[in-house]
Amino acid sequence: MRFDVLIRGGQVLDGTGTPARRADIGLLGDRIEAVEDLSLAEAGVVVDAAGRCVCPGFIDVHSHSDAYLLIEPAAPSKVFQGVTTEVVGNCGASAAPRLGRYLMPSDWRAMPYPGSWRTVAEYRALLEQVKPAVNVVLLIGHNALRASVMGYEERRSTADELAEMKALLARCMDEGGAGWSTGLIYSPGMFAAPSEIVELARVVAGRKGIYTSHMRSEGGRLLEALDETIGVGRETGVRVQVSHLKTSGRANWGLREAALDRVRAARAEGLEVAADRYPYTASCTDLDVILPDWAAGGGREEVLTRLRDPATRARIREEIAARRDAAYWENLVIGSVRHPGNAGFKGRPIVEVARRLGLEPVDAALHLMDTDELHTSGIFFGMSEDNMWRILAEPYVMIGSDASLRAPSGPLSRDHPHPRAYGAFPRFLRASLDGRTVSPAEAVRKMTSLPARQFGLKDRGLIEPGMKADIVVFDAGGVGDAATYEEPHRLARGIETLMVNGQAVLSGGKPTNVRPGRFLSSRR
């Protein structure tokens, strides 16, 4: 018996959640051909996995790498975590379609690209041209749809506009989109009525796609937001993914069990509802998320005009200050900035920035938004570690980085991201191996077969004959994250071999410069 690749002697965690067993794995082309004792077999390439763990490639179900994969297709921050597939287009923002008045998120817009695109088909063609190292599943962002059709206006859609959005969503899915996402705290999605969400979800359900949602609230109105999100699944039959399930803000930590009970009840009812989470207690997003809804509408230029009008700025300041106490500001750290004069504030607490500027924290935040022209990001510490581990232990919760890929050098090394961009998967795996959360077998299931099933990846997520050969070989003693909030651009450690579609992307812990990823048109 001869194979193209033989992974010999490893402890195989096959993705089902069962304990590890010793087995050899034989690969032919891009598929797993055999999982058994293959001591008599031969192969063109032999990977010695003795003393190592072998499992399916990790699936990052909540990624924002859409645009950055075009710039850095080797995806170093992700492959060093063991990620072989990224689900992109989350939180209502996708790289395609780019029509009408839609503007991609500010960090994406600031970058040069190897080509231009407008439609999903054009984005897909460009992605396939640059040849990513990882597989890609694309969700269609609600904000991209809405802005393409009706801009950033603070109002409900008309019947004609909704019909145009539905037609555009159908076309995007027919060109390769696997589903649809909302980001209901961001403009212009925040202005959509629940009925708009339901009608668009019907399109997704009809094409057997998935609906993922950054809900309207993850804090004080968490339960109401969950009711809306689960209700979309109940009314349309669409599969539902609750994005980065959390209880934000100390005052809301007690909502955990009520929130989990809602998801459990929906699943018991037969609804296909699941969730994802990253293993950190701080979130990260654009700093301007703290603006009142009325101040966030109309697009970037209109927002900046409001910030630069003294009377309007005073009103914005008053509303932000009224909603947030001193403890809130003490838990906010500045991430990336754009203006050269703000460079020294990257990674620094907002209270320190305010002190250096001689301002109150609220005024420092407005100053950064203004001078960075809405390109400032914030890292928000507002979650309970106990709640985090409890949510991660739920059997339907999978891992998502909630991050674009980054690189330790080049254009994607110059910002100040959340450490989850480099460390989410090894961090969770390390916690499992150290006994701080679910068993290693269950941790692997949450990163492999669970997301594969939820996102319709029928031939991935398991180590068994016939499955695609997306495989991780890791050192159980050494695997872990290295990125910190202070120094986020640090590659994870312990992933020794990474196979994507049967080809090695990492070998001996080093890049091979092979990029065998594929665009996956995933539907159930």
N, C-alpha and C positions, 0 to 999 in steps of 0.2 A: 504494500500500500504506500502510495507516495502523495504528498501534499505540497502545495506551494509554500505554506508556512505551518510550522508545528510549534505550538506553545506547550512546553513539556514540564511536567512535575509541579504545577502550581496547585494551590488550594482554591478551588473554584467556588465562588459565590455566584450562583447562576441567575440571580435576579428574581427568583420566585419567593424569596424570603426564607428558604430552607438553609440549614447550616452548611458551612463549607465542606467540600469533599475533594480529595485528591483526584485529579484527572488530567489527561492530556487533551489538547484541542487541535484538531486538524482543519486547516483552511484551504479551500480551493477557490481561486478568484476572490470575489467579494463576499463569499458565504462561508459559514461554518459547516463543515462536512461531517465531522465526528467529534464526540466528546466521550472519551473512554480511555482505557489503557492502550496507548499507541506506542509502546516501547519498541516494537519491531518495525514501526513505520519509518519512512525516510521523507525528507523534505528539502526544498531548495533553501529555505531559511529556517533555522531552529532558534527559538527563544527559550532560554533556560529560565524557567520561572520557579525553580526549587526554592523554598523558603519565602515565596512571595504569594500574594493573593491575586486572583484573576477574576474579573467581573465584566459585565457589559459596560459599554461606554455610557458616561453620564449624559443625561438630557437636561439641558438648561431650559426649563419651560417658561421662564420669564426673563428674556434678554432684550436688550435695546441695541444690538449690534448691527441693525439693518444697514446703516450707512457706513459704519466704520469697517465692515468686512470688505468694502470696496477699496479702502485705503490700506488696510493691514490684513490681507486675506490669510496670513499665517496664524492669526488669532492667538498670539502667545499667552495672554493672560487666561484664556479659556482652556487651551490644550494642556497647559501645565496643571490645570485642575482636573484633568481627565474627562473634560467635556468633548463629546463627539457630535452632538446635535444641539443647535440653538433654535429656540422658538422666538422669533423676532416680531416686531410690530405691536408691542404691548402698550397698555395704558393710553390707547387712543391715538398714538403717534406712530406712523409707519413711513418708511422711505418712499412708498408708492401707494396710491397714485399721487402725483404732483400736478394738480390741475387747478384752474381758477386762481383764487387768492391764497391757496394753501402754502404755508411756509413751514418747512421742517423745523424741529426744535433748534434752538440757537446754537448749541454746541455742534450739531451736524452742519448747520449752514456755514459755519466759520471755516470749514475744511475744503481743500481742493480734491477733486475726484478724477478718476481716469476716463471718464466719459459722462455723457448726459443721459437722462431718462425722464419720462413723464408717467408712463403707464406701468402696471405690474409686469406686463410682458417685456417691456424695455429694461426694467430693473432686473428682472430674472436673467435676461440675455447678458447684461453687463456683469452680473454676479458670476454667471457661468464662464464668462470670458476671463475674469481675474482668478478663477479657480480657488475657492476657499479651502482651508484645511478641514473645516467642519461641515457637517450637513446643516441645511437651513430650511426651516419651516416658517413661512410668512403669514402673519395675521394682518388683516386690513384695518387700519386705525380709523375709528369714528371721527376723530378730529380732522383727519385728512379728507374723509368723505364730505363732512359738513362744510369745511372751509373751501373745498373744491367747488361746491355747489352754491353756498350762500355766504361765504366769507366768515367773518368773526362777529357778526351782529348778535347783540344781546336780545334774542327773541326766539319764539317758537318757529319751527319750519311751517311753511304752507303745504297744502296738499300736493301742489305741483313740485315743490322742492323735495318733499319726502319721496315722491315717486321717482324723481331724478336720482336721489341718493340710493334708493333701492336698486335702480337699474345699474348704477355705477358699481355698487357692491357686488351685484350678480356678475358683472363683467370682470371685476377684479378677481373674484373667486374662480371664474371660468379660466382665467389666465394663470392660475396657480395658487391663489390664496387658500389657506387651510381653514380660515375662520375670520373672526372679527373681534376687535377689542374696543373697549371704551375707557376713557380717562375722565371721569365725571367731576373731577375737581379742577380740570384745566379748560381754558377757553379754546374753542367754542363749545365743546361737549357739555360743559356745565349748564349751558342754556337750553339743552334739549329736554323736552317733556318726556316723562316715562313712556308715553304712548309711542313716541318716535323710536325709542330703544326697542320696544316690543315689535314694531313693524319691521325694523331692520333685522332683528333676530329671526323673524320668520324666513327671510331670504337665506340666512345661514342654515337654519334648520332644514330647509328644503334641499340644500346641497350637502347635508350631513356634515356640516362643519361644526366648529366649537365657538362659543362666546366667552371671552374673558373680560373681566371688569375690575378696573381700579374704581372702587365704588365712590358714591357721593360723600361718604364719611367713613373714617376709620377710628373716630373718636367718640364724641358725645352722641352722635346719631348713628352709631355703628349698627344697632339692631334694625333700625328703619331701613338703612342702606342694604343690609342683608336681605330683608324682606323684599325689597324691590328687585334685587339681583336674582334671588331664588324664584321670585314670581315670574321673571322673564322665562326661566326654564319651564315653569309649570304651565304658562300660557301658550308657549310655542313648541315645547318639546325639544328645544336646543340643549346640547350639553353645555354646562356652565362651569367656569373656572373662576373662583374668587381669587383675585390677585393679592399677593403679599398680605395674607390674613393676619391682622394684628389688633391690639387694643392700644391706641395711641393716647398719651397723656395720663398722668398718674390718676386723675379723677375718674378715668374710664377703665382702669385695670380690672375693676370688679365686674365688668361686662363679659369677661371671658367665657364663663360657663354658659351664660344665656346665648352667646353667639355660637358656641360650639353645638349647643342643643338644637339651634335652628338648622344648622347644616346636617346634623345627625338625623333630625326628623325628616328633612327633605329627602335624604338618601333612603330612609326607611319607607318613605312614600313611593319610592321607585324612581325619583328624579336623579339624573346623572349630574350630580353636583360634587365638585372637589375643590381643592385650594392649593396654593403654594405659599412658601415662606422662605426668607433668608435667615441664617442663624446669627443675626446681630440685633442689638437693641436700639440702633439708630437708623433712621431712614435718610434718604438723600434725594433732593429734587431741586428744581429752580427756586431761588429765594423768593421770587415774585408770587409764589403760591400763597404767601401770607396776605396779599392784597385782597381787599373786599371784592366780591363778585362784580359789582357794578364798575369797579376800576380796572378790571381785567379784560373787558370786552373791547372789540373793535380792532384787535391786532396790535402789533408792537408799537407802531408810530403813535397810535392814539393813546396807548398806555403811557408812553414817554411824555406825550404832550400833557397828560394829566399830572404826571409827577413833576413836571417843570412849571406848572402854573401854581403860584403861591397859595391861592385860595383853595384850589382842589387838593393840593398836597397837604395842606393843613387838615382838610376833612379826612383824607386817607389816613394821616397820622393819628388823628383822634380816634378813628374807628379801630385801627390796629392796636393802639395802646389800651383801649377799653376792653379788648378781648383777651389780652395777654398780660400776665403778671410777671413779677421779677424772676420767678422760677423758670418761666418759659425761656426768657432770654439767656439765663445761665446754662441752658441745655441746647443752645444753638451754636454751631461751629460753621465758619465760612469754608466752603469747598473751593471750587474753581472761580477765578475772576478773569476779566478781560483787559481792563484798563491798566497800563503799566504802573500807574500810581497806586494801584491796589495790590500789586504783586506780593507785597509783604504781609498781606492779610490772609493768604491761602493757608488753610488748616488752623486758623486761629479762632478762639471763641469770640463771639460777637461782643461780649462785654469788654474784652481786651481791645478789640477794634474800636469800640465806642470811646474807651478811655484814651486811646492814642489820637483819636480825632477830636476829642473834647466835646463829644455829643452823648445824648442818651442812646441806648441800644436801638430803639425804634427809628431814631433819626439816622443812626449809622447804617441800618438796613436800607432805608430809603436812599441814602447817599450812594451806597454800593449799587443798588438797582439802577439809579440814574446814571452814574459815571460809567458803569459797565454796560449800559444800554440793554439791560435785562439779560445779561449773560452770566450773572452770578448764580452759583449753586449753594445750597445750604445743607448741612448735615444736622439732623434733628434728633436729639437724644430724648426719647419720651416713652420708651417701652420697658416693660417689666421682664427681667430675665426669666423668672419663674413662668410667666405666661408664655414666653417664647418657647421654652422647652416643652411646655404642656401642649401647645399648638403643634409643634413639630412632631410630637409623638402620635398625633391623630392618624389613623391608618390611611386616610384619604388625602393627607397633606404631603406634597412633594416639594422638592427644592428648586428654587429659582433665584438667580443672582440679583435680578432687578438691575442689571448693569450692562453697559456697552463694554465690548472688549477694549483692552488697553495694551500698551507695550512699554517695556522699560526704556526704550530709546525710540527716536523718531517723532513724528507729529502727534502720536497718541500718548506721549510720555510727559507732555508739558502742562497738563492740568492737574487738579488735585481731587481724584475720585474717592468715593467710598471704598474701603478695603475689600468689600464684597466682590468688586470687579476682578480681583485676583485670588480670593480665598474662600468663597462660599462653600464649595463642594468639599475640599479637603478639611475645612474647619468642621463641617458637620460629621464627616467620616472620622476625624480625629476624636471628636466628642463621643461618638459611638464606640470606638475602640477603647476609649478610656472609661467607659461605663457611665457616661453622663447623660445619655439619652437611650434610644432604642438600640437593640442588638445590631452588630455589624451586618448580619444578613438582612434585617429589616431596613437598615439605613440604605443598603445597596438597592433593595426593592423600590424604595422611595425615589431613588435617583435614576431608575432604569425601567423596569417593567410597568410600574404604576404610571409614570408619565407617558410611556409608549402607548399604553392602552387608552389613556384619557385623550391623547392627541392623535389617535388613529394611525400610529406607526406600527403596522401589523407585523413587520419583519425585523423589528429591532427591540432591544430591551431585555433579551434573554440570551444566555449561553446554551444553545441547543442546536442540533442539526437543522439546516434550512434557514436559519436566521442570518441576517447580514452581519459581517464580521467587524462590528464596532466593539473594541475590546480594550480594557484597561488592565495593566499589570502594575501593582503598587506594593511598596514596602510598608507593611503594617506598623512597623516600629518607627518609621521615619516620616510617614505622610502627615501633612499638616499645612496650615496657612502661615505665611510670613508677613503679609501686608498688615499695616497698622493704620490708624486714623492719622497719625503724624507722618508716617512714611508709607503711603499706599502702593507705590510702584515697586512691589516686591513679588516675584514669582513664587508660587506655591512649591512645596518640596514633596518628594516621595513617589511621584508618578514616573515610573521607569520606562514603560512601553505603552504607547497609545496607537491602536490600530483603528483606522477609519476606512470602511469599505475594503477591508483586507490589506490595506497598505499602512506601513508604519509612519506615523507623523512624529512620534518621539521614539527613540531607541537608545537604551542606556541612559535615559534621563536627558537626552539632548535632541534638538530638532533635526529632522532629516531633510528639511526643505521640500518635502513631498506634500502636495495639497490635493487630496483625493475626495474632498467633500462634494456633496450634491445638493441641488435644490429639490426638496421633497414636497410634492403636491399631495399632502396628507389629507385624506378624508376617510371616514368610517363607512 
